[in-house]
Amino acid sequence: MEWLEEIDKELYELGCEENLIYYYQDTGKSLDRERLSNVSERRRELLLEPGLILKVKEAEKHREYLIRRKAELLERLIINANIEYDPVLFEIKNEINERQHQFDFSSIWETLSSSPNRKERRDAYLSQISHLEPIENLFRQFVTQANAISRRLGFSNYIEAKSYIEETDFEEIIDFMNYAIKKTEKIWKEFIEDGKKNIKDTLQPYDIEYLTKQKLQKIGDKQFGQDEIITTLKDTLSLFGLKYSELPISIESHNVPYAGACYPIKVNKDIRLVVGKLRGYDSCKTLFHEFGHAIYYCFCPENSEILIDNHLMREIMADIWKGIAETREWLEKISHLSPDSIENIINNHDLHKALWTRPLIREYLFEIEIFKNEKEKFSDIWNKVTNEILFFTDKTGVYSDWDFEHPLDIKTYVLSTFIVDTIMNSIREKFSYILQKDVFDFLVEKLYKPGNTINYKEKLKSVGYQFRD
């Protein structure tokens, strides 16, 4: 169907242009809101063209599977366009994005995680209020508008619409969150009790990052400077039969308000990674995660926006690369860490997983409550969920603003962490040794090349993940 291919190709080109705009913002330029608005408007025109949905419904009955699949996915993109590119919602989101880039989160994060001075940590944490208070009304408008549009489209709220768009099941996600809560509860409770003893006072939200870092300890700073981290990546690629210099991937370090981002400027031809300052083993894993995104864009279907995998599947594929850097094989062959450091990493895997995912679960449940109770005060919801999940009180008025730029996406980082553990075990059973070309070829064939022609659940089953009953 020629019309379907034409729409797909133009959507792809618009996506590439949008990625370039955000890439420029991450490299220090101002966000080009006019250009971004033009991309948004053209996408809306394309996806909301009168009569298109009827053509899509007809194509969903086509005898060829690929046409049916593309039509099904296009219908979800049409629903998404009604919400994501609503002019009011789009402007709110871009305003939030710009303000996030203008605020110095990196120095706050550094203080919270590294300063032994509790007053310094407290002041850094509370300084976020000056960022949150002026834009809380924007957050409120975002939630109200997203819910209102979703209801007009026939969904009960934005949560239900989002689940439909990304082909996930909300009840399954909640079930998985409950599973993750149960699996991490003992470790997290012990962490909180130890924290209270160390602080010798009532535990406060500005203590958590510092206590987390102290608990995990800084591993491999000397071995993992920026140059060393990139060298370990290149050495890993060589074991998979790849040369970094032959891949269309570039890596840049900039002052960004998050660990890193991947921008496919042109799939298979120009993929750019932007990361913050690289230092230590955790930064190494961050780079491997972002590189996992990049390597996917080297092999996924060309010139197609429709066949790009959903966010959850993309994060799982990226986390597989982080998982590689957590294997004993990789640590012993590539990392140059001491045997004691390697044993420390292996033995603390479950601890690290719990300390990483538990706060993310808090954020996801915070979002859920916001979209279900859009008139309730955000800081009250944040404190309620913090008490339930993290077992301490947060009445500071500071909550996560990331969730308003990427609504309901935080869940994917929890799911991918647990799912990848299972996948890595399955790959090891199949190949016995992770660091070999056959493993990379397996990932390309099963995960990257099919793109979203195959539903993410089927793809995960093909690499050994078994969904729980």
DRENDO-1510 file (C-alpha; in Angstrom, 1 decimal, always signed):
<recs>
REC; n; res; u; v; w
REC; 1; MET; +0.0; +0.0; +0.0 .
REC; 2; GLU; +1.8; +3.1; -1.3 .
REC; 3; TRP; +0.0; +5.6; +0.9 .
REC; 4; LEU; +1.0; +3.6; +4.0 .
REC; 5; GLU; +4.7; +3.6; +3.0 .
REC; 6; GLU; +4.6; +7.3; +2.1 .
REC; 7; ILE; +3.2; +8.2; +5.5 .
REC; 8; ASP; +5.7; +6.0; +7.3 .
REC; 9; LYS; +8.6; +7.5; +5.4 .
REC; 10; GLU; +7.6; +11.1; +6.2 .
REC; 11; LEU; +7.0; +10.3; +9.8 .
REC; 12; TYR; +10.5; +8.9; +9.9 .
REC; 13; GLU; +11.9; +12.0; +8.4 .
REC; 14; LEU; +10.0; +14.2; +10.9 .
REC; 15; GLY; +11.3; +12.0; +13.7 .
REC; 16; CYS; +14.9; +12.5; +12.5 .
REC; 17; GLU; +14.4; +16.3; +12.4 .
REC; 18; GLU; +13.0; +16.3; +15.9 .
REC; 19; ASN; +15.9; +14.3; +17.2 .
REC; 20; LEU; +18.3; +16.7; +15.7 .
REC; 21; ILE; +16.6; +19.7; +17.4 .
REC; 22; TYR; +16.8; +18.0; +20.8 .
REC; 23; TYR; +20.4; +17.0; +20.1 .
REC; 24; TYR; +21.3; +20.6; +19.5 .
REC; 25; GLN; +19.7; +21.6; +22.8 .
REC; 26; ASP; +21.7; +19.0; +24.7 .
REC; 27; THR; +24.9; +20.3; +23.1 .
REC; 28; GLY; +24.4; +23.8; +24.4 .
REC; 29; LYS; +22.1; +25.5; +21.9 .
REC; 30; SER; +18.7; +27.0; +22.8 .
REC; 31; LEU; +15.7; +24.9; +22.0 .
REC; 32; ASP; +14.4; +25.8; +18.6 .
REC; 33; ARG; +10.7; +25.9; +19.5 .
REC; 34; GLU; +9.6; +27.3; +16.2 .
REC; 35; ARG; +11.2; +24.5; +14.2 .
REC; 36; LEU; +9.9; +22.0; +16.8 .
REC; 37; SER; +6.4; +23.4; +16.4 .
REC; 38; ASN; +6.6; +23.1; +12.6 .
REC; 39; VAL; +7.6; +19.4; +13.0 .
REC; 40; SER; +4.8; +18.9; +15.4 .
REC; 41; GLU; +2.2; +20.6; +13.2 .
REC; 42; ARG; +3.2; +18.6; +10.1 .
REC; 43; ARG; +3.0; +15.3; +12.1 .
REC; 44; ARG; -0.5; +16.3; +13.3 .
REC; 45; GLU; -1.5; +17.1; +9.7 .
REC; 46; LEU; -0.2; +13.8; +8.5 .
REC; 47; LEU; -1.7; +11.6; +11.2 .
REC; 48; LEU; -5.0; +13.5; +11.7 .
REC; 49; GLU; -5.9; +13.8; +8.0 .
REC; 50; PRO; -9.7; +13.3; +7.6 .
REC; 51; GLY; -10.4; +9.9; +6.4 .
REC; 52; LEU; -7.1; +8.4; +7.3 .
REC; 53; ILE; -8.4; +6.3; +10.2 .
REC; 54; LEU; -10.9; +4.6; +7.8 .
REC; 55; LYS; -8.1; +3.7; +5.4 .
REC; 56; VAL; -6.1; +2.3; +8.4 .
REC; 57; LYS; -9.0; +0.2; +9.6 .
REC; 58; GLU; -9.3; -1.3; +6.1 .
REC; 59; ALA; -5.6; -2.0; +5.9 .
REC; 60; GLU; -5.8; -3.9; +9.2 .
REC; 61; LYS; -7.8; -6.5; +7.3 .
REC; 62; HIS; -5.1; -6.9; +4.6 .
REC; 63; ARG; -3.9; -10.4; +3.7 .
REC; 64; GLU; -0.3; -9.5; +4.1 .
REC; 65; TYR; +0.9; -9.6; +7.7 .
REC; 66; LEU; +3.4; -6.6; +7.5 .
REC; 67; ILE; +0.7; -4.3; +6.1 .
REC; 68; ARG; -1.7; -5.4; +8.8 .
REC; 69; ARG; +0.9; -4.8; +11.5 .
REC; 70; LYS; +1.9; -1.4; +10.2 .
REC; 71; ALA; -1.8; -0.4; +10.0 .
REC; 72; GLU; -2.3; -1.5; +13.6 .
REC; 73; LEU; +0.7; +0.5; +14.8 .
REC; 74; LEU; -0.3; +3.5; +12.7 .
REC; 75; GLU; -3.7; +3.5; +14.4 .
REC; 76; ARG; -1.9; +3.8; +17.8 .
REC; 77; LEU; +0.3; +6.6; +16.4 .
REC; 78; ILE; -2.9; +8.4; +15.4 .
REC; 79; ILE; -4.2; +8.2; +19.0 .
REC; 80; ASN; -0.8; +9.4; +20.3 .
REC; 81; ALA; -0.8; +12.3; +17.9 .
REC; 82; ASN; -4.2; +13.5; +19.2 .
REC; 83; ILE; -2.6; +13.7; +22.7 .
REC; 84; GLU; +1.2; +14.2; +22.2 .
REC; 85; TYR; +0.8; +16.9; +19.6 .
REC; 86; ASP; -2.2; +18.7; +20.9 .
REC; 87; PRO; -1.0; +22.3; +20.6 .
REC; 88; VAL; -1.7; +23.2; +24.2 .
REC; 89; LEU; +0.0; +20.1; +25.6 .
REC; 90; PHE; +2.9; +20.4; +23.2 .
REC; 91; GLU; +3.7; +23.9; +24.3 .
REC; 92; ILE; +3.4; +22.9; +28.0 .
REC; 93; LYS; +5.8; +20.0; +27.5 .
REC; 94; ASN; +8.4; +22.2; +25.6 .
REC; 95; GLU; +8.2; +24.9; +28.3 .
REC; 96; ILE; +8.9; +22.2; +31.0 .
REC; 97; ASN; +11.7; +20.8; +28.9 .
REC; 98; GLU; +13.4; +24.3; +28.5 .
REC; 99; ARG; +13.1; +25.0; +32.2 .
REC; 100; GLN; +14.7; +21.7; +33.1 .
REC; 101; HIS; +17.6; +22.5; +30.9 .
REC; 102; GLN; +18.0; +25.9; +32.5 .
REC; 103; PHE; +18.1; +24.5; +36.1 .
REC; 104; ASP; +21.4; +23.1; +37.4 .
REC; 105; PHE; +20.4; +19.6; +38.4 .
REC; 106; SER; +23.9; +18.2; +38.0 .
REC; 107; SER; +25.5; +20.1; +40.8 .
REC; 108; ILE; +22.5; +19.3; +43.1 .
REC; 109; TRP; +22.9; +15.6; +42.3 .
REC; 110; GLU; +26.7; +15.8; +43.0 .
REC; 111; THR; +26.0; +17.4; +46.4 .
REC; 112; LEU; +23.2; +15.0; +47.3 .
REC; 113; SER; +25.3; +12.0; +46.4 .
REC; 114; SER; +28.7; +13.1; +47.6 .
REC; 115; SER; +28.6; +15.7; +50.4 .
REC; 116; PRO; +29.1; +14.4; +53.9 .
REC; 117; ASN; +27.8; +17.7; +55.2 .
REC; 118; ARG; +24.1; +17.2; +55.9 .
REC; 119; LYS; +23.2; +20.9; +55.9 .
REC; 120; GLU; +24.7; +21.2; +52.4 .
REC; 121; ARG; +22.7; +18.3; +51.2 .
REC; 122; ARG; +19.5; +19.8; +52.7 .
REC; 123; ASP; +20.1; +23.1; +51.1 .
REC; 124; ALA; +20.8; +21.5; +47.7 .
REC; 125; TYR; +17.6; +19.4; +47.9 .
REC; 126; LEU; +15.4; +22.3; +49.0 .
REC; 127; SER; +16.9; +24.5; +46.2 .
REC; 128; GLN; +14.7; +22.5; +43.8 .
REC; 129; ILE; +11.7; +24.3; +45.2 .
REC; 130; SER; +12.7; +27.4; +43.4 .
REC; 131; HIS; +12.5; +25.4; +40.1 .
REC; 132; LEU; +9.2; +23.5; +41.0 .
REC; 133; GLU; +7.0; +26.3; +42.4 .
REC; 134; PRO; +6.9; +28.6; +39.4 .
REC; 135; ILE; +6.0; +25.7; +37.0 .
REC; 136; GLU; +3.7; +23.6; +39.2 .
REC; 137; ASN; +0.8; +25.2; +37.4 .
REC; 138; LEU; +2.2; +23.9; +34.1 .
REC; 139; PHE; +2.3; +20.4; +35.5 .
REC; 140; ARG; -1.3; +20.7; +36.7 .
REC; 141; GLN; -2.3; +21.9; +33.2 .
REC; 142; PHE; -0.4; +19.0; +31.6 .
REC; 143; VAL; -2.2; +16.4; +33.7 .
REC; 144; THR; -5.6; +18.0; +33.2 .
REC; 145; GLN; -5.2; +18.4; +29.5 .
REC; 146; ALA; -3.8; +14.9; +28.9 .
REC; 147; ASN; -6.7; +13.4; +30.8 .
REC; 148; ALA; -9.3; +15.5; +29.0 .
REC; 149; ILE; -8.0; +14.6; +25.5 .
REC; 150; SER; -7.9; +10.9; +26.5 .
REC; 151; ARG; -11.5; +11.0; +27.6 .
REC; 152; ARG; -12.5; +12.6; +24.4 .
REC; 153; LEU; -10.8; +9.7; +22.6 .
REC; 154; GLY; -12.9; +7.2; +24.5 .
REC; 155; PHE; -10.4; +6.3; +27.3 .
REC; 156; SER; -11.1; +6.7; +31.0 .
REC; 157; ASN; -7.9; +8.7; +31.5 .
REC; 158; TYR; -4.4; +9.3; +30.1 .
REC; 159; ILE; -3.1; +6.1; +31.8 .
REC; 160; GLU; -5.5; +3.9; +29.7 .
REC; 161; ALA; -4.7; +5.8; +26.5 .
REC; 162; LYS; -0.9; +5.4; +27.1 .
REC; 163; SER; -1.3; +1.7; +27.6 .
REC; 164; TYR; -3.2; +1.4; +24.4 .
REC; 165; ILE; -0.7; +3.4; +22.4 .
REC; 166; GLU; +2.3; +1.4; +23.6 .
REC; 167; GLU; +0.6; -2.0; +23.5 .
REC; 168; THR; +1.1; -2.6; +27.2 .
REC; 169; ASP; -1.4; -3.8; +29.8 .
REC; 170; PHE; -1.9; -1.5; +32.8 .
REC; 171; GLU; -3.0; -4.3; +35.1 .
REC; 172; GLU; +0.0; -6.4; +34.1 .
REC; 173; ILE; +2.3; -3.4; +34.8 .
REC; 174; ILE; +0.8; -2.9; +38.3 .
REC; 175; ASP; +1.2; -6.7; +38.9 .
REC; 176; PHE; +4.9; -6.4; +37.9 .
REC; 177; MET; +5.4; -3.4; +40.2 .
REC; 178; ASN; +3.9; -5.4; +43.1 .
REC; 179; TYR; +6.3; -8.2; +42.3 .
REC; 180; ALA; +9.3; -5.8; +42.2 .
REC; 181; ILE; +8.1; -4.2; +45.5 .
REC; 182; LYS; +8.0; -7.7; +47.1 .
REC; 183; LYS; +11.4; -8.7; +45.7 .
REC; 184; THR; +13.2; -5.5; +46.9 .
REC; 185; GLU; +11.4; -5.0; +50.2 .
REC; 186; LYS; +13.7; -6.8; +52.6 .
REC; 187; ILE; +16.9; -5.1; +51.1 .
REC; 188; TRP; +15.3; -1.7; +51.1 .
REC; 189; LYS; +14.1; -2.0; +54.7 .
REC; 190; GLU; +17.6; -3.0; +55.8 .
REC; 191; PHE; +19.0; -0.1; +53.9 .
REC; 192; ILE; +16.6; +2.4; +55.6 .
REC; 193; GLU; +17.3; +1.0; +59.1 .
REC; 194; ASP; +21.1; +1.2; +58.5 .
REC; 195; GLY; +20.6; +4.7; +57.3 .
REC; 196; LYS; +18.8; +5.8; +60.4 .
REC; 197; LYS; +21.7; +4.4; +62.5 .
REC; 198; ASN; +24.3; +6.2; +60.4 .
REC; 199; ILE; +22.4; +9.5; +60.4 .
REC; 200; LYS; +21.6; +9.2; +64.1 .
REC; 201; ASP; +18.5; +11.3; +63.4 .
REC; 202; THR; +15.2; +11.2; +61.6 .
REC; 203; LEU; +15.9; +10.1; +58.0 .
REC; 204; GLN; +15.3; +12.8; +55.4 .
REC; 205; PRO; +14.9; +12.7; +51.6 .
REC; 206; TYR; +18.2; +14.6; +51.2 .
REC; 207; ASP; +20.0; +11.7; +52.9 .
REC; 208; ILE; +19.0; +8.9; +50.5 .
REC; 209; GLU; +21.4; +9.5; +47.6 .
REC; 210; TYR; +24.3; +10.0; +49.9 .
REC; 211; LEU; +23.5; +6.8; +51.9 .
REC; 212; THR; +23.0; +4.9; +48.6 .
REC; 213; LYS; +26.5; +5.9; +47.4 .
REC; 214; GLN; +28.0; +5.1; +50.8 .
REC; 215; LYS; +26.3; +1.7; +50.8 .
REC; 216; LEU; +27.4; +0.8; +47.3 .
REC; 217; GLN; +30.8; +2.4; +47.6 .
REC; 218; LYS; +32.5; +4.1; +44.6 .
REC; 219; ILE; +34.0; +1.3; +42.6 .
REC; 220; GLY; +36.8; +1.7; +40.0 .
REC; 221; ASP; +37.1; +5.5; +39.7 .
REC; 222; LYS; +40.8; +5.2; +38.8 .
REC; 223; GLN; +40.2; +2.5; +36.3 .
REC; 224; PHE; +37.1; +4.2; +34.9 .
REC; 225; GLY; +38.0; +7.7; +33.8 .
REC; 226; GLN; +36.3; +9.0; +30.7 .
REC; 227; ASP; +38.9; +7.7; +28.3 .
REC; 228; GLU; +39.1; +4.3; +30.0 .
REC; 229; ILE; +35.3; +3.9; +29.9 .
REC; 230; ILE; +35.2; +4.5; +26.1 .
REC; 231; THR; +38.2; +2.1; +25.7 .
REC; 232; THR; +36.3; -0.6; +27.6 .
REC; 233; LEU; +33.4; -0.1; +25.2 .
REC; 234; LYS; +35.6; -0.5; +22.1 .
REC; 235; ASP; +37.3; -3.6; +23.6 .
REC; 236; THR; +33.8; -5.1; +24.3 .
REC; 237; LEU; +32.7; -4.4; +20.7 .
REC; 238; SER; +35.8; -6.2; +19.3 .
REC; 239; LEU; +34.8; -9.4; +21.2 .
REC; 240; PHE; +31.5; -9.2; +19.4 .
REC; 241; GLY; +33.2; -8.9; +16.1 .
REC; 242; LEU; +32.6; -5.1; +15.7 .
REC; 243; LYS; +34.9; -2.1; +15.2 .
REC; 244; TYR; +33.7; +1.1; +16.9 .
REC; 245; SER; +35.3; +3.1; +14.1 .
REC; 246; GLU; +33.1; +1.4; +11.5 .
REC; 247; LEU; +29.8; +2.1; +13.3 .
REC; 248; PRO; +27.8; +5.2; +12.6 .
REC; 249; ILE; +27.8; +6.2; +16.3 .
REC; 250; SER; +29.4; +9.2; +17.9 .
REC; 251; ILE; +29.8; +9.9; +21.6 .
REC; 252; GLU; +29.9; +13.4; +23.1 .
REC; 253; SER; +30.1; +14.6; +26.7 .
REC; 254; HIS; +28.1; +17.7; +27.7 .
REC; 255; ASN; +26.5; +19.2; +30.8 .
REC; 256; VAL; +23.0; +17.7; +30.6 .
REC; 257; PRO; +20.3; +17.3; +33.3 .
REC; 258; TYR; +20.4; +13.5; +33.0 .
REC; 259; ALA; +22.9; +10.7; +32.6 .
REC; 260; GLY; +22.7; +10.5; +28.9 .
REC; 261; ALA; +20.6; +10.4; +25.7 .
REC; 262; CYS; +20.7; +8.7; +22.3 .
REC; 263; TYR; +19.6; +10.6; +19.2 .
REC; 264; PRO; +19.1; +8.7; +15.9 .
REC; 265; ILE; +19.6; +11.5; +13.4 .
REC; 266; LYS; +19.4; +8.9; +10.6 .
REC; 267; VAL; +18.9; +5.2; +11.4 .
REC; 268; ASN; +21.9; +3.1; +10.3 .
REC; 269; LYS; +23.8; +6.2; +9.3 .
REC; 270; ASP; +24.1; +8.8; +12.0 .
REC; 271; ILE; +23.4; +8.0; +15.7 .
REC; 272; ARG; +24.7; +10.5; +18.4 .
REC; 273; LEU; +25.1; +9.8; +22.1 .
REC; 274; VAL; +25.2; +12.7; +24.5 .
REC; 275; VAL; +26.4; +11.8; +28.0 .
REC; 276; GLY; +27.3; +13.7; +31.2 .
REC; 277; LYS; +30.7; +13.5; +32.8 .
REC; 278; LEU; +31.9; +9.9; +32.7 .
REC; 279; ARG; +33.6; +8.8; +35.8 .
REC; 280; GLY; +33.5; +5.4; +37.7 .
REC; 281; TYR; +31.8; +2.1; +37.1 .
REC; 282; ASP; +28.3; +3.5; +37.3 .
REC; 283; SER; +29.1; +5.9; +34.5 .
REC; 284; CYS; +30.5; +3.0; +32.5 .
REC; 285; LYS; +27.2; +1.2; +32.8 .
REC; 286; THR; +25.4; +4.4; +31.8 .
REC; 287; LEU; +27.4; +4.6; +28.6 .
REC; 288; PHE; +26.8; +0.9; +27.8 .
REC; 289; HIS; +23.0; +1.5; +28.3 .
REC; 290; GLU; +23.0; +4.5; +25.9 .
REC; 291; PHE; +25.2; +2.5; +23.5 .
REC; 292; GLY; +22.6; -0.2; +23.6 .
REC; 293; HIS; +20.1; +2.3; +22.2 .
REC; 294; ALA; +22.5; +3.3; +19.5 .
REC; 295; ILE; +23.4; -0.2; +18.4 .
REC; 296; TYR; +19.7; -0.9; +18.0 .
REC; 297; TYR; +19.3; +2.0; +15.6 .
REC; 298; CYS; +22.2; +0.6; +13.6 .
REC; 299; PHE; +20.2; -2.5; +12.7 .
REC; 300; CYS; +16.4; -1.8; +13.1 .
REC; 301; PRO; +14.2; -1.3; +10.0 .
REC; 302; GLU; +15.3; +1.7; +7.8 .
REC; 303; ASN; +13.2; +4.7; +6.9 .
REC; 304; SER; +10.3; +3.6; +9.2 .
REC; 305; GLU; +8.9; +5.4; +12.2 .
REC; 306; ILE; +6.0; +3.0; +12.5 .
REC; 307; LEU; +8.3; +0.0; +13.1 .
REC; 308; ILE; +10.4; +1.5; +15.8 .
REC; 309; ASP; +9.9; -0.6; +19.0 .
REC; 310; ASN; +7.9; +0.8; +21.9 .
REC; 311; HIS; +9.7; +2.5; +24.8 .
REC; 312; LEU; +9.7; -0.5; +27.0 .
REC; 313; MET; +11.3; -2.7; +24.4 .
REC; 314; ARG; +13.9; -0.1; +23.6 .
REC; 315; GLU; +14.9; +0.2; +27.2 .
REC; 316; ILE; +15.2; -3.5; +27.6 .
REC; 317; MET; +17.5; -3.8; +24.6 .
REC; 318; ALA; +19.6; -0.9; +26.0 .
REC; 319; ASP; +19.7; -2.5; +29.4 .
REC; 320; ILE; +21.0; -5.7; +27.9 .
REC; 321; TRP; +24.2; -3.8; +27.2 .
REC; 322; LYS; +24.4; -2.6; +30.8 .
REC; 323; GLY; +23.8; -6.2; +31.8 .
REC; 324; ILE; +26.8; -7.3; +29.8 .
REC; 325; ALA; +29.0; -4.9; +31.8 .
REC; 326; GLU; +27.6; -6.6; +35.0 .
REC; 327; THR; +28.6; -10.1; +34.0 .
REC; 328; ARG; +31.5; -11.9; +35.6 .
REC; 329; GLU; +32.9; -12.6; +32.1 .
REC; 330; TRP; +33.0; -8.9; +31.3 .
REC; 331; LEU; +34.3; -7.8; +34.6 .
REC; 332; GLU; +37.2; -10.3; +34.5 .
REC; 333; LYS; +38.2; -9.8; +30.9 .
REC; 334; ILE; +37.6; -6.1; +30.2 .
REC; 335; SER; +37.2; -4.1; +33.4 .
REC; 336; HIS; +40.8; -4.4; +34.9 .
REC; 337; LEU; +39.2; -4.3; +38.4 .
REC; 338; SER; +40.7; -6.2; +41.2 .
REC; 339; PRO; +39.3; -9.6; +42.1 .
REC; 340; ASP; +37.9; -8.2; +45.3 .
REC; 341; SER; +36.1; -5.4; +43.5 .
REC; 342; ILE; +34.7; -7.8; +41.0 .
REC; 343; GLU; +33.4; -10.0; +43.8 .
REC; 344; ASN; +31.9; -7.0; +45.5 .
REC; 345; ILE; +30.0; -6.1; +42.3 .
REC; 346; ILE; +28.7; -9.6; +41.8 .
REC; 347; ASN; +27.7; -10.0; +45.4 .
REC; 348; ASN; +25.9; -6.6; +45.6 .
REC; 349; HIS; +23.9; -7.1; +42.4 .
REC; 350; ASP; +20.6; -7.5; +44.2 .
REC; 351; LEU; +21.4; -4.6; +46.5 .
REC; 352; HIS; +22.2; -2.4; +43.6 .
REC; 353; LYS; +19.0; -3.4; +41.8 .
REC; 354; ALA; +16.9; -2.7; +44.9 .
REC; 355; LEU; +18.4; +0.7; +45.5 .
REC; 356; TRP; +18.0; +1.6; +41.9 .
REC; 357; THR; +14.4; +0.4; +41.3 .
REC; 358; ARG; +12.7; +1.2; +44.6 .
REC; 359; PRO; +12.8; +5.0; +44.1 .
REC; 360; LEU; +11.6; +4.5; +40.5 .
REC; 361; ILE; +8.6; +2.5; +41.7 .
REC; 362; ARG; +7.8; +5.5; +43.9 .
REC; 363; GLU; +7.9; +7.8; +40.9 .
REC; 364; TYR; +5.6; +5.6; +38.8 .
REC; 365; LEU; +3.0; +5.2; +41.5 .
REC; 366; PHE; +3.2; +9.0; +42.1 .
REC; 367; GLU; +2.4; +9.5; +38.4 .
REC; 368; ILE; -0.5; +7.0; +38.5 .
REC; 369; GLU; -2.0; +8.8; +41.5 .
REC; 370; ILE; -1.7; +12.2; +39.8 .
REC; 371; PHE; -3.5; +11.1; +36.7 .
REC; 372; LYS; -6.2; +9.4; +38.8 .
REC; 373; ASN; -6.6; +12.3; +41.2 .
REC; 374; GLU; -5.6; +15.3; +39.1 .
REC; 375; LYS; -6.9; +17.9; +41.7 .
REC; 376; GLU; -4.9; +16.5; +44.6 .
REC; 377; LYS; -1.8; +18.4; +45.7 .
REC; 378; PHE; +1.3; +16.9; +44.1 .
REC; 379; SER; +3.5; +17.2; +47.2 .
REC; 380; ASP; +0.9; +15.4; +49.2 .
REC; 381; ILE; +0.7; +12.5; +46.8 .
REC; 382; TRP; +4.6; +12.4; +46.7 .
REC; 383; ASN; +4.7; +12.2; +50.5 .
REC; 384; LYS; +2.0; +9.5; +50.7 .
REC; 385; VAL; +3.8; +7.3; +48.1 .
REC; 386; THR; +7.2; +7.9; +49.7 .
REC; 387; ASN; +5.9; +6.7; +53.0 .
REC; 388; GLU; +4.4; +3.6; +51.4 .
REC; 389; ILE; +7.3; +2.6; +49.2 .
REC; 390; LEU; +10.4; +4.1; +50.7 .
REC; 391; PHE; +9.4; +4.0; +54.4 .
REC; 392; PHE; +10.2; +7.6; +55.3 .
REC; 393; THR; +8.5; +11.0; +55.1 .
REC; 394; ASP; +9.0; +13.7; +52.5 .
REC; 395; LYS; +7.1; +16.9; +53.4 .
REC; 396; THR; +9.6; +19.2; +51.7 .
REC; 397; GLY; +7.4; +19.9; +48.7 .
REC; 398; VAL; +10.1; +18.5; +46.4 .
REC; 399; TYR; +9.0; +15.9; +43.9 .
REC; 400; SER; +10.2; +14.6; +40.5 .
REC; 401; ASP; +9.5; +16.8; +37.5 .
REC; 402; TRP; +11.0; +14.4; +35.0 .
REC; 403; ASP; +7.7; +12.5; +35.0 .
REC; 404; PHE; +5.9; +15.5; +33.4 .
REC; 405; GLU; +8.2; +15.5; +30.4 .
REC; 406; HIS; +8.1; +11.7; +30.0 .
REC; 407; PRO; +4.8; +10.7; +31.5 .
REC; 408; LEU; +4.4; +7.1; +32.6 .
REC; 409; ASP; +7.8; +6.1; +31.0 .
REC; 410; ILE; +9.6; +5.6; +34.3 .
REC; 411; LYS; +8.0; +2.2; +34.7 .
REC; 412; THR; +10.1; +0.9; +31.8 .
REC; 413; TYR; +13.4; +1.3; +33.9 .
REC; 414; VAL; +11.9; -0.9; +36.6 .
REC; 415; LEU; +10.6; -3.6; +34.3 .
REC; 416; SER; +13.7; -3.7; +32.1 .
REC; 417; THR; +16.0; -4.2; +35.2 .
REC; 418; PHE; +14.2; -7.3; +36.2 .
REC; 419; ILE; +13.5; -8.6; +32.7 .
REC; 420; VAL; +17.1; -8.3; +31.6 .
REC; 421; ASP; +18.4; -10.3; +34.6 .
REC; 422; THR; +16.3; -13.2; +33.2 .
REC; 423; ILE; +17.4; -12.6; +29.6 .
REC; 424; MET; +21.1; -12.6; +30.6 .
REC; 425; ASN; +20.7; -15.9; +32.4 .
REC; 426; SER; +18.9; -17.4; +29.3 .
REC; 427; ILE; +21.6; -16.2; +26.9 .
REC; 428; ARG; +24.3; -17.7; +29.1 .
REC; 429; GLU; +22.5; -21.0; +29.2 .
REC; 430; LYS; +22.2; -21.0; +25.4 .
REC; 431; PHE; +25.8; -19.9; +24.6 .
REC; 432; SER; +27.7; -20.6; +27.8 .
REC; 433; TYR; +29.8; -17.5; +27.3 .
REC; 434; ILE; +28.4; -14.0; +26.7 .
REC; 435; LEU; +31.3; -12.2; +25.0 .
REC; 436; GLN; +31.3; -13.7; +21.6 .
REC; 437; LYS; +30.1; -12.8; +18.1 .
REC; 438; ASP; +27.3; -15.5; +18.1 .
REC; 439; VAL; +25.7; -13.7; +21.0 .
REC; 440; PHE; +25.7; -10.3; +19.2 .
REC; 441; ASP; +24.3; -12.0; +16.0 .
REC; 442; PHE; +21.6; -13.6; +18.1 .
REC; 443; LEU; +20.5; -10.1; +19.5 .
REC; 444; VAL; +20.5; -8.6; +16.1 .
REC; 445; GLU; +18.4; -11.4; +14.6 .
REC; 446; LYS; +15.9; -11.7; +17.4 .
REC; 447; LEU; +15.6; -8.2; +18.7 .
REC; 448; TYR; +17.0; -5.4; +16.5 .
REC; 449; LYS; +16.2; -6.4; +12.9 .
REC; 450; PRO; +12.6; -7.2; +13.4 .
REC; 451; GLY; +11.8; -3.8; +14.9 .
REC; 452; ASN; +8.2; -3.6; +15.9 .
REC; 453; THR; +7.0; -6.1; +13.3 .
REC; 454; ILE; +6.8; -8.4; +16.3 .
REC; 455; ASN; +5.0; -7.5; +19.5 .
REC; 456; TYR; +7.5; -6.9; +22.3 .
REC; 457; LYS; +6.2; -9.9; +24.4 .
REC; 458; GLU; +6.9; -12.3; +21.5 .
REC; 459; LYS; +10.3; -10.8; +21.0 .
REC; 460; LEU; +11.1; -11.3; +24.7 .
REC; 461; LYS; +10.0; -14.9; +24.6 .
REC; 462; SER; +12.3; -15.5; +21.7 .
REC; 463; VAL; +15.3; -14.6; +23.8 .
REC; 464; GLY; +14.2; -16.6; +26.8 .
REC; 465; TYR; +12.0; -14.3; +29.0 .
REC; 466; GLN; +9.0; -16.1; +30.4 .
REC; 467; PHE; +6.1; -14.0; +31.5 .
REC; 468; ARG; +4.8; -14.8; +34.9 .
REC; 469; ASP; +1.2; -16.1; +35.3 .
</recs>
